[in-house]
Amino acid sequence: MQFLVTSMQKTRRIIYVNLLATVGLMMVLISPMYVLVASVSILAFLAIARQMNFYKIAMMVKNHAKTVSKLRFEIQAKLHTGFRDYSGSVESEESSHKSCGFVR
């Protein structure tokens, strides 16, 4: 049974490689300019990818997402508790509450 599964995987791999080669050959025969442009763009992308540190960029994006999530939570909490100006600081909120009077 294991032989049959391995044989099917090898057969699929061979078929996929042949299909890819056939499509590539057809593209070269039909429009070689597109293939040249695609090859140059792939090489340029790979050259840029080698120079950049994608792990560092991913960590920066993750840190930014945490900060944005924290700010969203704070704004929602302030709105839920009834603060009028949720873009101001805590000190300005406290001073505005002191100056407000309540009618009984």
Buried (B, 14 or more C-beta within 10 A) or exposed (E): EEEEEEEEEEEEEEEEEEEEEEEEEEEEEEEEEEBEEEEEEEEEEEEEEEEEEEEEEEEEEEEEEEEEEEEEEEEEEBEEEEBEEEEEEEEEBEEEEEEEEEEE
